[in-house]
Amino acid sequence: MAATIFLDFLRQRLGRDPRTIIRPHPPHEPIERFFKEWGETQLRKLATDPTLRAIARILDAYIPRGKELWERVSLDIRVAGARCEVDAPRGPKQPIAEERDIIPLVLEARAARPAGIHAVRGLWHCASILLMPDGQCRIAADWAREPVFRDGARPSADEIAADLARFPRSSRWMEPWMDKARR
């Protein structure tokens, strides 16, 4: 009853049957296909990335082989300027034994990230190395989080300024904790 009244109201206001204006929703298949193909391309790219493969080789002992996909191991990364730390998977902040070997690769991966769609974000300062059961490695960046290093220190204004000079961020991606670098 209410739908009929509303339909009559619209018919009077529009001067024609509203069903001639309202079209059926287009199928989602094209967008679903795009994201499926894009996702597969990204996974192939990650699987063949030489830096990520090198990180996975060095951290092979941490890989949770034989586990389910969601049972990955996560290592915390903090970077500002030349300072970089990679922590053990569980417990308090403490370096992994392979930290010295892994830092150049982490910094290489970090410098490669602000390209393409990520260019406006600049460099990340916190991330996680994700070690997957299939032996692959990924780096999940967190562009918003301020790094707090093992000694409790936060990045200095000079460290942030150096990172922003190398890879500027758009104002949309500037975080309040980065303001100290602009003073």
C-alpha positions as CSV (number, residue, x, y, z in Angstrom):
1,M,0.0,0.0,0.0
2,A,2.7,2.5,1.1
3,A,4.8,1.5,-1.9
4,T,1.9,2.2,-4.3
5,I,1.3,5.7,-2.7
6,F,5.0,6.5,-3.0
7,L,5.1,5.3,-6.6
8,D,2.0,7.5,-7.5
9,F,3.7,10.5,-5.7
10,L,6.9,10.0,-7.8
11,R,4.9,9.5,-11.0
12,Q,3.2,12.9,-10.4
13,R,6.5,14.7,-9.5
14,L,8.5,13.3,-12.3
15,G,5.8,13.3,-15.0
16,R,6.5,9.7,-15.9
17,D,6.8,6.3,-14.4
18,P,9.9,6.3,-12.1
19,R,10.7,2.7,-13.1
20,T,11.7,4.1,-16.5
21,I,14.4,6.1,-14.8
22,I,15.7,3.6,-12.2
23,R,17.8,0.9,-13.9
24,P,18.8,-2.4,-12.4
25,H,22.1,-2.3,-10.6
26,P,24.9,-3.3,-13.0
27,P,26.6,-6.6,-12.2
28,H,29.6,-6.5,-10.0
29,E,31.5,-9.0,-12.1
30,P,33.8,-6.5,-13.9
31,I,35.0,-4.9,-10.6
32,E,35.3,-8.3,-8.9
33,R,37.3,-9.6,-11.9
34,F,39.6,-6.5,-11.7
35,F,40.3,-7.0,-8.0
36,K,40.9,-10.7,-8.4
37,E,43.3,-10.2,-11.3
38,W,45.0,-7.3,-9.5
39,G,45.4,-9.4,-6.3
40,E,46.9,-12.3,-8.3
41,T,49.3,-9.9,-10.0
42,Q,50.4,-8.4,-6.6
43,L,50.9,-11.9,-5.1
44,R,53.1,-12.9,-8.1
45,K,55.1,-9.7,-7.8
46,L,55.6,-10.3,-4.0
47,A,56.6,-13.9,-4.6
48,T,59.3,-12.9,-7.1
49,D,60.6,-9.7,-5.4
50,P,64.4,-10.3,-4.9
51,T,64.6,-8.3,-1.7
52,L,61.6,-10.1,-0.1
53,R,63.1,-13.4,-1.2
54,A,66.4,-12.6,0.4
55,I,64.7,-11.6,3.6
56,A,62.8,-14.9,3.6
57,R,66.1,-16.8,3.1
58,I,67.8,-15.1,6.0
59,L,64.7,-15.6,8.3
60,D,64.0,-19.1,7.1
61,A,64.2,-20.5,10.7
62,Y,61.2,-18.3,11.7
63,I,58.9,-19.4,8.9
64,P,55.9,-21.4,10.3
65,R,56.1,-24.2,7.7
66,G,53.1,-26.6,7.7
67,K,50.8,-24.1,9.4
68,E,47.6,-22.5,8.1
69,L,48.0,-19.3,6.0
70,W,46.8,-17.1,8.8
71,E,49.4,-18.6,11.2
72,R,52.2,-16.4,10.0
73,V,55.0,-15.0,12.0
74,S,55.3,-11.2,12.4
75,L,58.4,-9.3,13.1
76,D,58.2,-5.6,14.1
77,I,60.2,-3.0,12.2
78,R,60.9,0.6,13.3
79,V,62.9,3.0,11.1
80,A,63.7,6.8,11.2
81,G,66.6,8.3,9.3
82,A,69.5,5.8,9.5
83,R,68.2,4.1,12.6
84,C,66.4,0.7,12.0
85,E,65.3,-2.0,14.4
86,V,63.8,-5.4,13.8
87,D,62.3,-7.3,16.7
88,A,61.8,-10.9,17.6
89,P,58.3,-12.3,17.0
90,R,57.0,-12.4,20.6
91,G,57.6,-10.8,23.9
92,P,59.3,-7.5,24.7
93,K,61.2,-5.5,22.1
94,Q,64.5,-7.3,21.5
95,P,66.5,-7.7,18.4
96,I,66.5,-10.8,16.3
97,A,69.9,-12.5,15.9
98,E,69.7,-11.8,12.1
99,E,69.1,-8.1,12.6
100,R,72.4,-6.9,11.2
101,D,72.0,-9.0,8.1
102,I,68.4,-8.0,7.5
103,I,68.6,-4.2,8.0
104,P,70.1,-3.4,4.6
105,L,67.3,-5.4,2.9
106,V,64.6,-3.8,5.0
107,L,65.9,-0.3,4.1
108,E,66.0,-1.3,0.5
109,A,62.4,-2.5,0.6
110,R,61.4,0.7,2.4
111,A,63.1,2.9,-0.2
112,A,61.3,1.0,-3.0
113,R,57.9,1.4,-1.5
114,P,57.1,5.1,-2.0
115,A,56.6,4.6,-5.7
116,G,53.4,4.3,-7.8
117,I,50.3,4.5,-5.8
118,H,52.3,4.9,-2.6
119,A,54.3,7.9,-3.7
120,V,52.1,10.4,-1.9
121,R,52.6,8.5,1.4
122,G,56.4,8.9,1.4
123,L,58.4,6.5,3.6
124,W,56.9,4.3,6.3
125,H,58.4,4.4,9.7
126,C,56.8,1.2,11.2
127,A,56.0,-2.1,9.5
128,S,55.8,-5.8,10.0
129,I,57.7,-8.5,8.2
130,L,55.2,-11.2,7.7
131,L,56.6,-14.7,7.2
132,M,54.1,-16.9,5.6
133,P,53.8,-20.7,6.0
134,D,54.5,-21.1,2.2
135,G,57.9,-19.5,2.7
136,Q,57.1,-16.2,1.3
137,C,57.8,-12.9,3.0
138,R,55.8,-9.7,2.9
139,I,56.2,-6.3,4.5
140,A,53.1,-4.7,5.8
141,A,53.7,-1.0,6.2
142,D,52.0,1.3,8.7
143,W,52.4,4.9,7.4
144,A,50.6,6.5,10.4
145,R,52.4,5.0,13.4
146,E,55.2,6.8,15.1
147,P,58.2,4.5,15.8
148,V,59.2,4.1,19.4
149,F,62.6,2.5,19.6
150,R,63.9,-0.1,22.1
151,D,65.5,2.6,24.2
152,G,62.1,4.4,24.4
153,A,63.2,7.2,22.1
154,R,61.1,8.6,19.4
155,P,62.5,9.9,16.1
156,S,64.3,13.2,16.2
157,A,63.2,16.2,14.1
158,D,66.3,15.7,12.0
159,E,65.6,12.1,11.3
160,I,62.0,12.8,10.2
161,A,63.2,15.9,8.1
162,A,65.8,13.6,6.4
163,D,63.1,11.0,5.5
164,L,60.7,13.7,4.3
165,A,63.4,15.3,2.2
166,R,64.2,12.0,0.5
167,F,60.6,11.0,-0.1
168,P,58.1,13.8,0.6
169,R,54.6,13.1,1.8
170,S,51.5,14.9,0.6
171,S,49.8,17.0,3.3
172,R,47.0,14.4,3.4
173,W,49.5,11.8,4.7
174,M,51.4,13.9,7.2
175,E,50.9,12.7,10.7
176,P,50.8,15.1,13.7
177,W,54.0,13.5,15.2
178,M,55.9,14.6,12.0
179,D,55.2,18.3,12.7
180,K,58.4,18.6,14.7
181,A,60.3,18.2,11.5
182,R,58.7,21.3,10.0
183,R,59.7,23.7,12.8
